Amino acid sequence: MKLPGVAWRAMTGYDLDDVVQIAGVVHPDFFESPDVLAERQRLYHFGSYLLEVNERPAGYVLSHPWTMGTLPRLNSLLGELPEGADTYYIHDLALLPVARRVGAASYITNALAKHARAHGFPTMSLVAVNGSVPYWEKHEFAVADIPELFPKLLSYEPEARLMVRRL
């Protein structure tokens, strides 16, 4: 990304207070405890990044290997990542308004796709909320129709959709 003052960097445990604050602003209807957010970062630090705008936290992404056809419950601890993971899961991508429309989300999505491909994952997956399906479709994700997952998707919101990108 080539915008002055806008950069993604590896997230550390020291960033979690900022992540919790950003999550509260961007996803007020999808509460996740600080322990859940910290666990995601700890379980797979290779997929955890903080976005800074002029050296101030303005967004984050948490992602990790997962198993296609299952979904982690919102606001729940995983304990560990599944053995035999076969998809690369974007748990959360959140940007404050100051960081939107500058290409930061596209940049990190493409970087995560490159990472997933390099590690042999055939797909990426995520749960689209807050009307974000059109955004993800622009990034090669498509809605996946897996009826047995509908009850879990409803636990996010009625409009939540599982989306998958083939790599």
C-alpha positions in Angstrom: 0.0 0.0 0.0 1.5 3.3 -1.0 -0.4 6.0 0.9 1.7 8.1 3.2 0.9 7.4 6.8 -1.3 4.3 6.1 0.2 0.9 6.9 -0.7 -2.5 8.1 1.7 -4.1 10.6 1.8 -7.3 12.6 -0.5 -7.2 15.6 0.9 -7.9 19.1 -0.7 -8.5 22.4 0.0 -4.9 23.3 -2.5 -3.8 20.5 -5.5 -5.6 22.0 -6.9 -2.6 23.9 -7.0 -0.7 20.6 -8.6 -3.8 18.8 -11.3 -3.9 21.5 -12.0 -0.2 21.1 -12.2 -0.4 17.3 -14.4 -3.5 17.5 -16.8 -1.6 19.7 -17.1 1.2 17.2 -17.3 -0.8 14.0 -19.2 -3.9 15.3 -21.4 -2.7 18.2 -24.0 -5.4 17.4 -21.4 -8.2 17.3 -19.8 -8.1 20.7 -16.8 -10.3 21.3 -15.0 -10.2 24.6 -11.4 -9.1 24.9 -10.5 -12.7 25.7 -11.9 -13.9 22.4 -10.1 -11.3 20.4 -6.8 -12.0 22.3 -7.2 -15.7 21.7 -7.6 -15.3 18.0 -4.4 -13.2 17.9 -2.5 -15.6 20.0 -3.7 -18.8 18.2 -2.6 -17.5 14.8 -0.4 -14.4 14.9 0.5 -14.8 11.3 -3.1 -13.7 10.4 -3.4 -10.8 12.8 -2.7 -7.3 11.7 -3.3 -3.7 12.9 -3.9 -0.9 10.5 -2.4 2.5 11.4 -3.2 5.8 9.9 -0.7 8.5 10.9 0.6 6.1 13.6 -2.8 5.7 15.2 -4.8 2.5 15.3 -7.5 2.6 12.7 -8.4 -1.0 11.9 -7.5 -4.6 12.3 -7.9 -8.1 10.8 -8.0 -11.4 12.6 -7.8 -14.6 10.5 -6.7 -18.2 10.9 -6.9 -21.7 9.4 -10.3 -23.4 9.9 -12.5 -26.2 8.7 -14.9 -25.6 5.8 -18.5 -26.4 6.6 -18.2 -25.3 10.2 -18.3 -21.9 11.8 -16.8 -20.6 15.0 -19.5 -19.3 17.2 -19.6 -15.5 17.7 -17.9 -14.5 21.0 -16.6 -18.0 21.8 -13.1 -19.2 22.6 -11.7 -21.8 20.2 -9.2 -23.4 22.5 -7.1 -24.5 19.6 -7.2 -24.4 15.8 -8.6 -27.5 14.2 -6.3 -30.2 12.8 -6.7 -30.7 9.1 -7.9 -27.2 8.5 -8.9 -26.8 4.9 -9.9 -23.2 4.5 -8.4 -19.9 5.6 -11.0 -18.0 7.6 -11.2 -14.2 8.0 -12.7 -13.9 11.5 -13.0 -10.1 11.4 -11.9 -7.2 9.3 -12.8 -3.9 10.9 -11.9 -0.3 9.8 -12.7 2.9 11.5 -14.3 5.5 9.1 -10.9 7.4 8.7 -9.4 4.2 7.2 -12.2 3.5 4.6 -12.0 4.1 0.9 -8.2 4.2 0.9 -7.7 0.7 -0.3 -6.6 -0.7 3.1 -9.2 -3.5 3.2 -8.4 -4.6 -0.4 -4.7 -4.6 0.4 -5.0 -6.8 3.4 -7.6 -9.1 1.8 -5.2 -9.7 -1.1 -2.2 -10.2 1.3 -4.2 -12.8 3.2 -5.2 -14.6 0.0 -1.5 -14.7 -0.9 -0.7 -16.1 2.5 -3.5 -18.7 2.3 -2.4 -19.8 -1.2 1.2 -20.1 -0.1 0.1 -22.4 2.8 -1.9 -24.6 0.5 -5.4 -23.6 1.4 -7.8 -24.1 -1.5 -10.3 -21.6 -0.2 -10.8 -18.6 2.0 -14.0 -18.2 4.0 -15.8 -15.7 6.2 -19.2 -14.6 7.5 -20.4 -11.4 5.9 -22.4 -9.1 8.2 -23.5 -5.5 8.2 -24.5 -5.6 4.5 -21.0 -6.4 3.4 -21.8 -9.2 0.8 -21.3 -6.8 -2.1 -17.9 -5.8 -0.9 -16.8 -9.4 -0.5 -18.2 -10.3 -3.9 -15.9 -7.7 -5.5 -13.0 -9.7 -3.9 -14.0 -13.0 -5.5 -16.0 -14.3 -2.6 -19.4 -16.0 -3.3 -22.2 -16.8 -0.9 -22.1 -20.5 0.0 -25.3 -22.3 0.6 -24.8 -24.8 3.4 -28.2 -25.3 5.1 -26.9 -26.9 8.2 -25.0 -23.7 9.0 -28.1 -21.5 8.9 -28.8 -21.7 12.7 -25.2 -20.5 13.4 -25.4 -17.8 10.8 -28.7 -16.6 12.5 -26.7 -16.2 15.7 -24.8 -13.4 14.0 -27.8 -11.7 12.3 -30.6 -12.8 9.9 -28.7 -11.3 6.9 -25.4 -13.0 7.7 -23.9 -15.1 4.9 -21.1 -17.6 4.7 -18.9 -16.6 1.8 -16.1 -18.6 0.1 -13.3 -17.6 -2.2 -11.6 -20.3 -4.3 -7.8 -19.8 -4.5 
